[in-house]
Amino acid sequence: MTNRDKLYELIVKDLTSEISEEEKILFEKSLISNEEQEQNYNIIKCFWSSYFPTVEKNNIIEKTEKKLGLTYHQNPKSHNGFKFRIAATFLLILSLGVIGLYYFISNQNTLEIVEYKTGPDEVKEFVLSDGTQVWLNSSSALLTVEPFKGDYREVRLIGEGYFEVAHNPRKPFLVKTPGLTTKVLGTNFNLISFPKEAEQELSLYEGKVELIDDYNTKNNVVLNPGEQAYFNKKRSQFLIKKTELGQPAAWRKGILSFYDEQLKHIVLTLERRYQTRIIIKDEKIGKLRFTANFEGESLFKILQLLNEAHEFVFYETDNGIIIESL
């Protein structure tokens, strides 16, 4: 068995909860060692959740699942073998190019599951079938079923995206991220949702959006322009603040823009941009706040400039860059 075959076997076991503790450790080490491999796994996992969701009902992904003949509303214990076979087939299809391959949904009403994707240090603009414009930041992906059918226009985001949603009051636009649904009619907003980060962040520039907790639909908030929302995935909590947002999604032009941002959030952006691990050893340092714009500076130069505003020590090791108190 090749390393790739072994990896796919572990992915199938992980998707179907058949993976042992020893295999889980091996699997996680394999993902950590290869960023592209990890991103592909996140995409695959997102697709899998589309077909075997735990919460969502009556949405376009579920309707697509029904068209495929995949029924998941049964006793999971009695259908593990079925799910394992589906997962194996699923991985085989995805391995041919990871997404953009599903054309066999219906002979009468053909839909296509589409992936829009960016690699490290890459920004791309896409136009969806309804005219909505989406910019994806580096190492991000957007999954959807096109053309949009049913009562909603639904997409799934992994990473960071800026949306200029085409107005359609009869068909709301839904962005699905882990545990959260962003519902809009016609709006400009930036949404950040990376798998490893504890919080999701939305900045609203125009219009209104409604954020809905998928596990408690009564837990929802409505944002107005100039507001930012943070959603803690583990605690299902919202934090809303009014702020000066500045230029919408300045990262589209290669600018790193931070406004009253904690250092622990800034380093996550720097890690993705410069593909370097950054470790903050002191919680107090991580809570320091900065407002700054950077364009074309090296990672070392950015840390130097941040250090001039708030003094701390940073140095490079084999495991990445360490930041700590003086």
Secondary structure, DSSP 4 states (H G I P E B T S, - for coil): --HHHHHHHHHHHHHTT---HHHHHHHHHHHHT-HHHHHHHHHHHHHHHHHS-SS--SSHHHHHHHHHT----S-GGGGHHHHHHHHHHHHHHHHTTSSS-B--S-SSS--EEEEEE--TT--EEEE-TTS-EEEE-TT-EEEEEES--TT-EEEEEEEEEEEEPPP-TTS-EEEEETTEEEEESS-EEEEEE-TT-SEEEEEEEES-EEEEETT-TT-EEEE-TTEEEEEETTTTEEEEEE----STTGGGGTEEEEEEEEHHHHHHHHHHHHT--EEE--HHHHT-EEEEEEES--HHHHHHHHHHHS--EEEEETTEEEEE--
